[in-house]
């Protein structure tokens, strides 16, 4: 289930909730610190590791560049 991060606009408390996507749409979000419902969802970046555990070698124009689309995998 997705975890959502929120911040209370009343006391500035940051907190997380685990909700299904269906429940998120219908949920009344309440701050666990002050019980205010004046909250905002906080959006943050995510990290996704797409590398396999095998060694990847880069050949050609970029040698060790992770962002290059010109790579060969051994």
C-alpha positions as CSV (number, residue, x, y, z in Angstrom):
1,X,0.0,0.0,0.0
2,X,1.2,3.5,-0.7
3,X,2.5,5.7,2.1
4,X,1.5,9.4,2.0
5,X,3.3,12.2,3.7
6,X,1.4,15.1,5.2
7,X,2.0,18.3,7.0
8,X,-0.3,20.0,9.4
9,X,-1.0,23.6,8.5
10,X,-1.9,24.4,12.1
11,X,1.1,23.0,14.1
12,X,3.5,22.2,11.2
13,X,3.8,18.5,12.3
14,X,4.9,16.2,9.5
15,X,3.4,12.7,9.5
16,X,2.9,9.7,7.3
17,X,-0.1,7.5,6.6
18,X,-0.4,4.2,4.8
19,X,-3.6,4.1,2.8
20,X,-4.9,2.3,-0.2
21,X,-5.4,4.5,-3.2
22,X,-9.2,4.1,-2.8
23,X,-9.1,5.0,0.8
24,X,-6.9,8.0,0.1
25,X,-9.6,9.6,-2.0
26,X,-12.2,9.3,0.8
27,X,-10.0,9.8,3.9
28,X,-10.4,12.7,6.2
29,X,-6.7,13.4,7.1
30,X,-6.3,14.5,10.8
31,X,-3.0,15.6,12.4
32,X,-2.0,13.1,15.1
33,X,-0.4,15.9,17.1
34,X,-3.2,18.5,17.4
35,X,-6.2,16.7,15.7
36,X,-6.5,19.5,13.1
37,X,-7.9,18.5,9.7
38,X,-6.2,21.5,8.1
39,X,-3.5,19.3,6.5
40,X,-1.6,19.3,3.2
41,X,-0.1,16.4,1.3
42,X,3.7,16.8,1.0
43,X,5.2,15.6,-2.3
44,X,8.7,14.4,-2.3
45,X,11.0,12.7,-4.8
46,X,11.4,9.0,-4.9
47,X,14.3,6.7,-5.6
48,X,14.0,3.7,-7.8
49,X,17.0,1.4,-8.2
50,X,16.8,0.0,-11.8
51,X,20.3,-1.7,-11.8
52,X,20.6,-5.4,-11.6
53,X,23.1,-7.0,-9.2
54,X,25.3,-7.8,-12.2
55,X,28.2,-5.7,-13.3
56,X,27.5,-3.2,-16.0
57,X,30.2,-2.0,-18.3
58,X,30.0,1.1,-20.4
59,X,31.6,1.3,-23.9
60,X,31.7,4.0,-26.5
61,X,31.3,7.7,-26.1
62,X,30.6,8.0,-22.4
63,X,32.7,5.3,-20.6
64,X,31.3,5.6,-17.1
65,X,28.2,7.8,-17.7
66,X,25.1,6.4,-16.0
67,X,22.8,8.7,-18.0
68,X,24.0,7.8,-21.5
69,X,21.7,5.8,-23.7
70,X,24.8,4.5,-25.6
71,X,25.7,1.7,-23.4
72,X,26.4,-2.0,-23.7
73,X,25.7,-4.4,-20.9
74,X,28.1,-7.4,-20.4
